[in-house]
Amino acid sequence: MPNLKVLEPPRSTALERLVDDYLVACRARGLSSKTVKFVYAYVLKQVFLPFCKREGAEAPAQVDRRLLDRFSTELLETGGRRGKLSKHSVHSYVRCTNSFLAWARQEGEVAPGTRAQLPKLGRRLLEVLTRDEVRAMEDVAKTERDKLIVRVLADSGIRVGELVGLRTTDLVVQGGRRQFLRVRGKGDLERLVPISPRLHARLRRYADRGRPKDVATDRLFIALRRSSGGELEPLTTSGVQQMIKILGQEAGVQKRVYPHLLRHSFVTWSLTKGMNPVQLAQIVGHSSLSMIQQVYSHLTPSDAYDAMLKVLTAED
């Protein structure tokens, strides 16, 4: 019987093993599996490591400023695996790589100061919805479920993934008169998001009497159509995205409408009304003020004047 040669899998390089260790560290920090898989793992394993392999860099010590300059330049000029990338995509890829390098520096694997240069981005004006546009979308919605989805996204700033994860038990009352939504955010972190008494009452009525009686799940928002097995299942993020898009069109909103636009709009409205940015960051589930600062960038001088006038008036 002839000897069969056993093919051994190619040995991973020291740099590849370091990336694997970093992804394990990300999961140990409590980052969501989706964030680790679709953000960090994708950029590092599908974009950064193949570039390093083409450059002959197999060890962490070979990752230096010149290599990283070539990495950023290649992304800007030729794009990633799927072709041409926008500057904003390149910026996102490089930030992800720098997060890995920051961890590697702490571990003593790369030299101090090893980081890629971020491409300069032009200022993007962020469109937001007016309160009248939100009311118009709620008015054209045909069911109380859809009306509530519009109102919850607009008046709480929660993410669409957080919305579809709401349960009937997540309607919280504290102190007898303070109403909240219990929201599970990124990394399975829970927070209480304040909502108005009127919205809380509407959600309570919907949870108690508006949902179909034969639903097996305790999710708050349920799909209107039954599955092939005859069951009513929780609403999905894609279902909400499609619904919000259609409602925007039917309401005559002359903007591209999507769930995250309602979140941006909530942050903008809150800031122009003088809400404390630190409190706002806690409400919308941000661990830093970076997103809040981005939203501030599109506010007008008149917004700043109105906010200052409120402060000065309060002192008189």
N, C-alpha and C positions, 0 to 999 in steps of 0.2 A: 504494500500500500504506500503510495507516494507521500512524502512528508508535506503537509500543508503549512505554509507560512502564515503565521498569525500576524495580522496587521494591527499594530498598536496605534491607538489614537494619538494625534500629534500632541506633544507636550506643550502646555501653556507657558507663556513667557512670564517673567517676573512682573511686568507691567499689567498683563492680563489678570494675574492672581491678585495684584493690588486693587484693581478695579472690582474684582469679585468681593474682596474684603470690604471695600467701601460700600458696596450695595448691601452687604450684610449689616454694616454699621447703620446704614439708613433705615433698614427694617427694625434694628434694635432701638433706634431713636423713636420709633412709633409712627414713622411716615406710612401713609397708606400704601397698600400693595400696588394699586394702580399708578400712584405717583412714581414709585420706585421702578415699576416695569415699563411704563409708557413714557416717562420723562428721563430719569437718570440712566436706566439700563439702555434705553434706545440710543441716546446721544453718545454714551461712552462706548457701548459695544458695537453699534452699527455705524458710527461716524468717526469718533475719536480714535479708537483702537485700529480700525482699518487704515486710517491716515498714518498712524505711527508705524504700522507694519510696512507700508509703502516707503516710509522714510528710513526704515532699518532701525527704529527705536524699539528695543525690547525690554530695557531696564528703566526703572523710574529715574535714575540719575541722568539718563539721556534726554529727559524732557526738560528743556531749557527755554529761555526767552526766544531764541531764534527759531526753534522748532514750533513754538506756539504762534509766532508771527506768521510762519508759513501756513499753519493750520487755519488761522483766521482769514488769511489772504485767499486760500483755496476755497473756503466756504463762500467768501464774498464774490469770487470770480467764476467759480464753476458749480457751486452749490453742493448739496449732499448727495445721498444715494438716489434721491428722486429728482435730481436736476436743480435748476436755478432756485435760489432761496432769496427771500426778501431780507432787507437789513434787519428787520425786527426778528425774523427767524434766526438769523446768524447771531444776533445779540443774545437770544434765548439759549442757543446751543453753547455759546462761549461762556455764558453765566453758569450753565450746568457744569461745564468742564472746570471752571474756576472753583466751584463748590467742591468738586473732587480733589483739586489741587490744594485747596485750603486744608482739607482733611489730611492729605498726604504730607503737607508741611508739618502739621501737628504731630504726625506719626514719625517725623524725621526721615521720610522716604525721598523727599525732593528738597532742593536747596531753598533757603529763605527767599522770599520775593518771587518765587516761580508762579506766574499767573499770566493768562492770555489777555491781550488788549481787547477791550470791548469796542466795537465800531460805534461811531457817533450816530445818534438817531435824530432825525428831524422831529420837531414837535408835532404831534398828531392831535388835532382837535377832536374831542370826544363828543359825539352827539348824544343827547339825553332826551328822554320823553318829558313833555310837560304834564302837569296834573290833568289838564283837559284831555290830552291824548290817552292817558291811562283810563280816565272815566269813559271815554268813547269806546275803548276796547272792552271794558267791563260791560258796557251797555249792549254791545252787539253779541256778547256771549249768550248762547242759547240755554245753558244749564247753570244751576247754582254752583256746581262743581267748578266749571270753567271760570265763572265770575270770581269765585273765591281764590282760584289759583292766580289770576291776574292781580287781585288785591293783596294777597299774601306776598307775592314777589315784589310788588311795588311798595308795600308799606313795612316790610321787614328787612329787605335786602339780602335774604338768604339765597343760597345757590340752588340751582335747579335740582342737583343731586340730593341736597338736603331736603328740599320740598317733597320729592317723591318718597323719601325715607321717613316722613312724618307718620306717627301712629296716632290712633284715637286717644291714647293715654298721654300724648305730648301736649295737651292743652292744660296748662298749669295755672293755678291761682295761688298767690301768696298774700298773706296778711288780709285776706278777705276781699281785697279790691284791686290788687295788682295782677294783671294777666300777662302770661308769657307763653311762648312756644319753646318746648325743649327740642333743641336741634343738635343733631350729630354731625359734626363737621369733619374736616380732613384729619386723618390720623385717629378717627373714632373719638375725637374730643367733643364732649358735650358742653353746651352753653345755653343759657336762657335768653331768649330774644323778646324784648317787650313788644306787645301789640296793644291796639286800642281796645277798650271794653266792647265797643260795637262789633269789631272784627272777631273778637273772641266769642261773643254771643252767637254770631253767624256760624262760626266754625263748630261751636258746641251743638247747635241745632242740626247742622249738616251731619256731624258725627253720630248723633243720636237718631235722627229721623230721615236724613237725606240719602244715606248710603243704602244699597240693596240689602235685604235681610238675609240672603243666603250667601254672604261673603265669608269665606273661611279665614281670610287674613285680617289682621288688625291695622293694616296700613290705612291712612286717612283717605287718600285719593285713589280711586279704583278706576280701571279702564271701563268704558261704557259697553264695549263689545266682549262677548264671551270667547274664550279660547276654543281650540278644536275639541278639547275635552269637556266643554260646556261650563267651564268655571270662569268666574270673574277674577281677574288678576290685578295686582297693583299697577298703577300707572307708571310708565317708563319715562326716562329723561327725553328720549327721542319723541315720545308722544307729546310731551309738554312743549318741546321745541317746535314741532309742527303746528300745534294748536296756537301758540303765541304768534307764530308767523302769519297764520291765516287770519287771526283776529286783528292783527295790525293792518293787514290788507283790507279787510272788511270795514274797519273803522276809518279808512282813508288816511292812515298815517303815512306821510311821505318820507319815511325813513326805513332802513332795514331793521326790522324788529325781531328780537330774539330774547330769551330769558335773561341773559347776563346784562342786557341793556337796561332792564328794570332794576337790576342791582346797582349799576353805575348811576342810574337816575336817583335812586334812593340815597346814595352817598352824597351826590351833588346837592339834592334838596336839603339834606340834613346839615351840610356845611353852610349853605347859604342862609339857613335859619339860625346859625350860630351854635350848633352842637359842638361840644368838646371833641376834637379829633381822636383823643385817646379813648374816650367812651365809645365813639363811633367804631373805632377799630375793634373793640371788644364785641360790640353788637354784631358786626358783620363777620367776625371770626378771623381776624388778621392778627398775627403775632407781632407785627411791626407796623409802622406808619407809612411804609413805602407806597402801598396802593393809594392811601389817602393823599399822599403828596402828589401822586400822578393826577388824581382827580382835581386837586387844588390848582394844577397847572392850567386848566382850561376855564377857570372862573375869571370873570371880568373884573376890571378895576371898580366898577359900580357895585359888584358883589362885596368887595372888600370895604368899600365906603359904607354900605348898608350895615355890614357886620360891626364896623367900628362905631357907627352912629348908635346902634343898639347898646353898646357898652357904655358910651358916654352919656346916653340918655338915662341909663340905669343908675348912674352916679349922681344925677341932678336931683 
